[in-house]
Amino acid sequence: AQRERSLQEALDLAVAQAKQARGEAAGAAAGRSQGAEAAGARIAALTAEANAARAAAMEAKKALVAVRDAVASEQAGALAARSEAAAAAAALQAERAAAAEAREA
């Protein structure tokens, strides 16, 4: 009977230790699960931030292209105005030369 009690106590102790180990393992797994969830949330936040930065960069690029087009248009207008001014100056010079020639004649 004493031996049976000793065996029963040893068995009870082993069962208690197994339950405790199983509980500790479950707690560690839950901690890892929470850590994984937090990491997933952080990855999602960083992905959203990167997407927002990419969208802002695309908008900035569009604005830069618009400014570049406006500058090119202004430069074309200035070139046309210079050409018109040169043509007007040439016409005036031709008129003066014609008037001087008419006076001499």
Salt bridges, closest charged atoms under 4 A:
GLU59 OE2 - LYS62 NZ 3.60
